[in-house]
Amino acid sequence: MSSSVFATINSVLEAIDNFVWGLPLIILILATGIFLTIKLRGVQFSQLKFALKSIFRKTDKKHGGELSSFKALCTSLSATIGTGNIVGVATAISLGGPGALFWMWLAALLGMATKYSECLLAIHFREEKADGHILGGPFYTCEKGVGAKFPKLGKTLAILFAIFGTMVGLFGIGTFSQVNSISVAIETFAKIAANSELSTVVIPGIGTYSLVVVISSIILALLVALVIIGGLKRISSVAGVVVPIMAVLYVVLGALAVMCNLSKVTDAFEQIFQGAFGFKAAAGGAIGAMIVAMQKGIARGIFSNEAGLGSAPIAASAAKVEHAVQQGIISMTGTFFDTIVICTVTGLVIVISGSWQAEFGLAGFGITNAAFHILLPRIPDIVISFILMISLVLFAFTTILGWDYYSERCIEYLSNGKMLPVKIYRWLYILAVFAGPYMTVSAVWTIADIVNGLMAIPNIISILVLNGIIVKLTADYFSGKRIYSIGYDFWNNPIQEE
């Protein structure tokens, strides 16, 4: 395609993105988080210590479900912790300035209440199929929860969510953005290791790419195929090992970079808070600067932690728990780990180094890569690049696996349990993984933003409609009564003790 065609496509996508991620959706997401935080009396703060302790609680095999709470969380984190933590943060700061990080934090803190609520509802309304596997998520929350009172609305929201969920996996978070970032990271490291230009290959009708990118895309597609064909158990097994290791490895490197530059941390926080409210903008431009920082920070924050999107509840619904609150409280820690911990590490490193500024001429992974090199000059470039490459590859790889699982469950719902469409989708997903490196960076992130926003709308509506159930279940659990069982119909049945 010619450059003019790409430019036209990008401009159209950006227009759609600006409409989807306009102020109405941003306000809706933040207002939902605020509303739930008030209704639940700050459950994300008051119960955080309990939630962290509960992650490793012993699973009672007699309870329904397929996975332990820990594996369900890791499966969710496998899709949550991805390129958004490395590339997404860099993109947010480069477009919205350091202030974008503040809005990522705010979105995460409020989003913890949203994540708790959506995962709680997914457990409560899940279904166990004839073969014993669990199917749950916002599609059932909408159909069975909202639909019990508003049948047409509930079914419509359920179908819309499942459609958007499939699109996010195939065209957004699950494939293009992850694979594109993997290719950039591998190519960057290969150039440093080779200390020369890389061999290239011409792909007719597409363009010229380095041989490293072509080979890595083939290998990646094969690895993805080997894992996802094994289903949920194999995905959760891989996630349970890879997620903790990759998160610790990256956080340790980031903490080292910050510790070696402690004198600049105070200034970094000043830039973040001043930038969040446009205090450094030219006269009359403060509000505009604040809106840009808010929009980019919240959009990238949600892209990273997925609070409110409705994705994590699909994995959470498979957990072996007695009460819906048990997994809801554990699931909200995913947002804490993703944004408050990992994204903060990336953000501080970038802001302290200044690599986000226009004069560097960098974008995406290049910003984060340069930031670590600037802050850790005594460590050989090749060592830093290798660690960053491994971190990003593992982050992105597990996200690819997690989103395949999410999308498969959406398709299973849409097809009324027929598995042929699911099997066809798997192969389309693998093809999308292979094609990922050949998508332009701007188009990749724009498409991901659009389908993210669309997916959030039916999920948030269902949470707001069902907020009374969330409050009742929470009060029931923490009061010690434990009256409500999973699947209880709050709309039509009176309260009955077991």
C-alpha positions in Angstrom: 0.0 0.0 0.0 1.1 3.5 -0.7 2.0 5.9 2.1 -1.1 8.1 1.2 -3.4 5.1 1.7 -1.8 4.4 5.1 -2.2 8.0 6.1 -5.9 8.0 5.1 -6.5 4.8 7.1 -4.7 6.2 10.1 -6.6 9.5 10.0 -10.0 7.6 9.9 -9.0 5.4 12.8 -7.9 8.3 14.8 -11.2 10.1 14.2 -13.1 7.0 15.4 -10.8 6.6 18.4 -11.3 10.2 19.5 -15.0 9.7 19.3 -15.0 6.4 21.3 -12.6 7.6 23.8 -14.1 11.1 24.2 -14.9 12.8 27.4 -18.3 10.9 27.8 -16.6 7.5 28.1 -13.8 8.7 30.3 -16.3 10.4 32.6 -18.4 7.2 32.6 -15.5 5.0 33.6 -14.2 7.4 36.3 -17.7 8.0 37.7 -18.4 4.2 37.8 -15.2 3.8 39.9 -16.1 6.6 42.2 -19.7 5.4 42.6 -18.6 1.8 43.4 -15.9 3.1 45.8 -18.5 5.0 47.7 -21.1 2.2 47.7 -18.6 -0.4 48.8 -17.0 1.9 51.3 -13.6 1.9 49.7 -13.3 -1.9 49.6 -10.1 -1.6 47.5 -8.4 0.2 50.3 -10.0 -1.4 53.4 -9.6 -5.0 52.2 -6.4 -4.7 50.2 -4.3 -6.4 52.9 -6.8 -9.2 53.2 -6.9 -9.5 49.4 -3.2 -9.9 49.1 -3.2 -12.6 51.8 -6.1 -14.4 50.1 -4.2 -14.9 46.8 -2.5 -18.0 48.1 -5.3 -19.4 50.2 -5.9 -23.1 50.1 -8.5 -24.2 47.5 -11.3 -26.5 48.7 -11.8 -29.0 45.9 -15.4 -29.5 46.8 -16.3 -26.0 45.4 -17.3 -25.6 41.8 -14.8 -24.3 39.3 -11.8 -25.3 37.2 -8.8 -23.4 38.7 -7.4 -22.4 42.0 -7.8 -18.7 42.9 -4.1 -18.2 42.3 -4.2 -19.7 38.8 -7.3 -17.8 37.9 -5.6 -14.6 39.0 -2.4 -15.5 37.0 -4.5 -16.4 33.9 -6.1 -12.9 34.3 -2.7 -11.3 34.8 -1.3 -13.1 31.8 -3.7 -11.1 29.7 -3.5 -7.9 31.8 0.3 -7.6 32.2 1.5 -7.0 28.7 2.9 -4.4 26.3 0.7 -1.8 27.9 3.0 -1.9 30.9 6.1 -1.1 28.8 5.0 0.3 25.5 1.6 1.6 26.5 3.0 3.7 29.4 5.7 5.2 27.1 3.0 6.0 24.5 0.8 7.7 27.1 3.6 9.9 28.4 4.9 10.8 25.0 1.4 11.9 23.9 0.1 13.3 27.2 3.2 14.2 29.1 4.3 13.0 32.5 0.8 14.0 33.9 -0.7 11.0 32.0 0.9 8.7 34.7 -1.2 10.5 37.4 -4.4 9.7 35.5 -3.2 6.1 35.1 -2.9 5.9 38.9 -6.3 7.4 39.5 -7.9 5.1 36.9 -6.3 2.1 38.6 -7.3 3.0 42.2 -10.9 3.6 41.2 -10.7 0.7 38.8 -9.9 -1.7 41.6 -13.5 -1.3 42.8 -14.7 -1.8 39.3 -12.5 -4.9 38.9 -13.8 -6.3 42.2 -17.4 -5.8 41.2 -17.2 -7.2 37.7 -15.4 -10.3 38.8 -17.8 -10.8 41.7 -20.7 -10.7 39.3 -19.0 -13.1 36.9 -18.6 -15.7 39.6 -22.2 -15.2 40.8 -23.8 -15.7 37.4 -21.4 -18.3 35.9 -22.6 -21.6 34.5 -21.2 -25.1 34.7 -21.6 -27.0 31.4 -22.4 -30.7 31.0 -18.7 -31.6 30.5 -17.8 -29.8 33.8 -16.1 -26.7 32.3 -17.1 -23.3 33.6 -18.4 -20.5 31.3 -18.8 -17.1 32.8 -18.2 -13.4 32.2 -20.1 -10.2 31.5 -22.2 -11.9 28.8 -23.9 -14.0 31.5 -23.9 -11.1 34.0 -25.8 -9.1 31.3 -28.1 -12.0 30.2 -28.9 -13.5 33.6 -28.5 -10.5 35.9 -29.6 -7.5 33.9 -31.9 -9.7 31.8 -33.8 -11.0 34.8 -35.3 -7.5 35.1 -34.8 -6.1 31.6 -34.8 -9.1 29.2 -34.2 -7.3 25.9 -31.6 -5.0 27.4 -29.7 -7.8 29.1 -29.5 -10.0 26.0 -28.5 -7.1 23.8 -25.7 -6.1 26.1 -24.6 -9.7 26.4 -24.3 -10.1 22.6 -22.6 -6.7 22.2 -20.0 -7.6 24.8 -19.3 -11.0 23.3 -18.8 -9.4 19.9 -16.6 -6.7 21.1 -14.7 -9.2 23.3 -13.9 -11.2 20.2 -12.8 -8.1 18.3 -10.5 -7.0 21.1 -8.8 -10.4 21.1 -8.4 -10.7 17.3 -7.8 -7.1 16.3 -6.7 -5.3 19.4 -5.0 -6.2 22.7 -4.6 -9.9 21.9 -2.7 -9.9 18.7 -1.5 -7.0 16.7 -0.4 -4.7 19.5 1.4 -7.5 21.3 3.1 -9.0 18.3 4.1 -5.7 16.9 5.8 -4.7 20.2 7.5 -8.1 20.4 9.0 -7.6 16.9 10.2 -4.1 17.7 11.9 -5.4 21.0 13.6 -8.3 19.3 14.7 -6.2 16.3 16.1 -3.5 18.7 18.1 -6.1 20.6 19.3 -7.8 17.5 20.7 -4.5 16.1 22.6 -3.9 19.4 23.9 -7.5 19.5 25.0 -7.5 15.9 26.3 -3.9 16.0 25.3 -3.5 12.4 22.3 -3.3 10.1 20.2 -6.5 9.9 19.5 -8.6 6.8 16.2 -7.7 5.2 13.6 -9.5 3.1 11.0 -8.1 0.8 7.4 -9.2 1.3 5.5 -8.5 -2.0 2.7 -6.0 -1.5 3.6 -5.4 2.1 7.1 -4.0 2.4 10.7 -4.7 3.4 11.3 -6.2 6.9 14.4 -7.5 8.7 14.9 -11.2 8.6 14.8 -11.3 12.4 11.2 -9.9 12.4 10.0 -12.4 9.8 11.6 -15.4 11.6 10.4 -14.3 15.1 6.8 -13.9 13.8 6.9 -17.5 12.5 8.3 -18.9 15.8 5.8 -16.8 17.8 2.9 -18.1 15.9 4.0 -21.7 16.3 4.5 -21.3 20.1 1.1 -19.7 20.4 -0.5 -22.5 18.5 1.1 -25.1 20.7 -0.3 -23.6 23.9 -3.8 -22.4 23.0 -4.7 -25.7 21.4 -4.3 -27.2 24.9 -7.0 -25.0 26.3 -7.5 -23.3 29.7 -5.5 -25.8 31.7 -2.4 -25.4 29.6 -2.8 -21.6 29.4 -3.2 -21.4 33.2 -0.2 -23.7 33.8 2.1 -21.5 31.6 0.7 -18.3 33.2 1.2 -19.6 36.7 5.0 -20.0 36.1 5.8 -17.2 33.6 3.7 -14.3 35.1 5.4 -14.1 38.6 8.9 -14.6 37.1 8.6 -12.0 34.4 6.9 -9.4 36.8 9.6 -9.7 39.4 12.4 -9.6 36.8 11.1 -6.3 35.3 10.3 -4.7 38.6 13.8 -5.4 40.0 15.4 -3.8 37.0 13.1 -0.8 37.2 13.7 -0.4 41.0 17.4 -0.5 40.4 17.2 2.2 37.8 15.1 4.4 40.2 17.4 3.8 43.2 20.4 4.8 41.1 18.8 8.1 40.4 17.0 8.9 43.7 18.0 12.6 43.5 15.7 13.0 40.5 12.7 11.3 41.9 11.2 14.4 43.6 11.5 16.3 40.4 9.8 13.5 38.5 6.8 13.5 40.8 6.6 17.3 40.4 6.4 16.8 36.6 3.7 14.2 37.0 1.4 16.2 39.3 2.0 19.5 37.5 1.5 17.9 34.1 -1.7 16.1 35.3 -3.5 19.5 35.7 -1.7 21.4 32.9 0.2 23.7 35.3 3.2 23.9 32.9 1.1 24.6 29.8 1.2 28.1 28.2 -1.4 30.6 29.4 -4.9 29.5 28.3 -3.7 26.0 27.4 -3.9 24.4 30.9 -7.3 22.9 30.4 -6.4 21.5 27.0 -3.2 20.0 28.3 -5.0 18.5 31.3 -7.6 16.9 29.0 -4.9 15.4 26.7 -3.0 14.0 29.8 -6.3 12.7 31.2 -7.4 11.1 27.9 -4.1 9.4 27.2 -3.5 8.3 30.7 -6.9 6.8 31.3 -7.0 5.1 27.9 -3.6 3.6 28.3 -4.3 2.8 31.9 -7.4 0.8 31.1 -5.6 -0.8 28.1 -3.0 -2.0 30.7 -5.1 -3.0 33.7 -8.4 -3.7 31.9 -10.5 -2.6 34.8 -14.0 -2.1 33.5 -13.4 -3.9 30.2 -14.9 -7.1 31.4 -12.0 -9.3 30.4 -10.7 -10.4 33.8 -14.1 -11.7 34.9 -14.0 -14.4 32.2 -10.9 -15.9 33.9 -12.1 -15.2 37.4 -15.4 -17.1 36.8 -13.4 -20.4 36.5 -12.0 -20.1 40.1 -12.9 -22.7 42.8 -14.6 -20.6 45.4 -17.5 -20.9 47.8 -18.6 -17.3 47.7 -18.4 -14.8 44.8 -16.7 -12.2 47.0 -13.7 -14.5 47.5 -12.5 -14.2 43.9 -13.7 -10.6 43.5 -11.4 -9.5 46.3 -8.5 -11.5 44.8 -9.1 -10.3 41.3 -8.9 -6.6 42.2 -5.2 -7.1 43.2 -4.5 -7.7 39.5 -5.1 -4.0 38.9 -2.9 -3.1 41.8 0.0 -5.2 40.5 -0.4 -4.1 36.9 -0.7 -0.4 37.3 0.3 0.7 40.8 3.4 -1.4 40.7 4.6 -2.3 37.2 3.3 0.7 35.3 4.6 3.0 38.0 8.1 1.5 37.6 8.0 2.1 33.8 6.6 5.6 34.2 9.1 6.8 36.8 12.0 5.5 34.7 10.7 7.3 31.6 10.0 10.6 33.4 13.3 10.6 35.3 15.3 9.9 32.1 13.4 12.4 29.9 13.4 10.0 27.0 9.8 10.8 26.3 10.6 14.3 25.1 10.3 15.1 21.4 14.0 15.9 20.9 14.8 12.2 21.4 12.6 11.3 18.4 11.6 8.0 19.9 8.3 6.1 20.2 6.8 3.1 22.0 9.4 0.6 23.1 12.2 2.9 22.0 11.3 5.4 24.7 11.4 2.8 27.5 14.5 1.2 26.1 16.4 4.5 26.0 15.2 5.4 29.5 16.8 2.3 31.1 20.0 2.9 29.1 20.2 6.5 30.3 19.6 5.6 34.0 21.8 2.6 34.1 25.0 3.7 32.2 27.2 1.3 34.1 25.4 -1.8 32.9 26.3 -2.8 29.4 23.7 -1.9 26.7 23.4 -5.4 25.5 22.5 -6.6 29.0 19.8 -4.0 29.5 18.4 -4.6 26.1 18.3 -8.3 26.6 16.4 -8.0 29.9 13.9 -5.6 28.4 13.4 -7.7 25.4 12.8 -10.9 27.5 10.4 -9.0 29.8 8.4 -7.5 26.9 8.4 -10.8 24.9 7.1 -12.7 28.0 4.6 -10.0 28.9 3.2 -9.9 25.4 3.3 -13.7 24.9 1.2 -14.4 28.0 -1.2 -11.6 26.9 -1.7 -13.3 23.6 -2.5 -16.5 25.3 -4.9 -14.9 27.8 -6.8 -13.0 25.2 -7.3 -16.1 23.1 -9.0 -17.7 26.0 -11.2 -14.6 26.6 -12.2 -14.5 23.0 -12.9 -18.2 22.8 -15.3 -17.9 25.7 -17.1 -15.0 24.0 -17.5 -17.1 20.8 -18.7 -20.1 22.8 -21.4 -17.9 24.3 -22.4 -16.4 20.9 -22.5 -19.9 19.3 -24.5 -21.4 22.1 -21.8 -23.8 23.1 -20.8 -25.0 19.6 -17.1 -25.6 19.5 -16.6 -25.6 15.7 -16.6 -21.7 15.6 -14.1 -21.7 18.5 -11.7 -24.0 16.6 -12.0 -21.9 13.5 -11.3 -18.8 15.6 -8.1 -20.3 17.0 -6.6 -20.6 13.6 -7.7 -17.1 12.6 -6.1 -15.9 15.9 -2.8 -17.7 15.0 -2.8 -16.0 11.6 -3.4 -12.6 13.2 -0.4 -13.3 15.5 1.7 -14.0 12.4 0.5 -10.8 10.7 1.0 -8.6 13.7 4.6 -7.4 12.9 3.5 -6.0 9.6 0.9 -3.6 11.0 1.9 0.1 11.5 2.5 1.1 15.1 0.0 4.0 15.1 -2.8 1.9 13.5 -2.2 -1.0 15.9 -2.6 1.1 19.0 -5.6 3.1 17.6 -7.5 -0.1 16.7 -6.8 -1.5 20.2 -8.1 1.7 21.8 -11.3 1.7 19.8 -12.3 -1.9 20.5 -11.3 -1.4 24.2 -13.8 1.4 24.6 -16.6 -0.4 22.8 -16.1 -3.5 25.0 -16.3 -1.4 28.2 -19.7 0.1 27.5 -22.0 -2.9 28.0 -19.9 -4.2 30.9 -20.1 -0.9 32.8 -23.9 -0.6 32.2 -24.4 -4.1 33.7 -22.3 -3.2 36.7 -24.3 0.0 37.4 -27.6 -1.8 36.9 -26.5 -4.6 39.3 -24.7 -2.5 41.9 -27.3 -3.4 44.6 -26.4 -7.1 44.2 -22.7 -6.2 44.5 -23.3 -4.4 47.8 -25.5 -7.2 49.2 -23.0 -9.9 48.4 -20.1 -7.8 49.9 -22.0 -7.1 53.1 -23.1 -10.7 53.3 -19.5 -12.0 53.0 -17.8 -9.6 55.4 -20.6 -9.8 58.0 -19.9 -13.5 58.2 -23.4 -14.5 57.4 -22.6 -16.2 54.0 -26.3 -16.5 53.2 -26.1 -16.1 49.4 -24.9 -18.9 47.3 -23.4 -18.6 43.8 -26.2 -18.2 41.2 -28.8 -16.7 43.6 -31.6 -14.8 41.9 -31.8 -11.5 43.7 -34.5 -10.1 41.5 -37.2 -12.7 41.9 -36.5 -14.7 45.1 -36.8 -13.6 48.7 -33.7 -13.9 51.0 -33.5 -17.5 52.3 -30.8 -18.7 54.7 -29.1 -22.0 54.0 
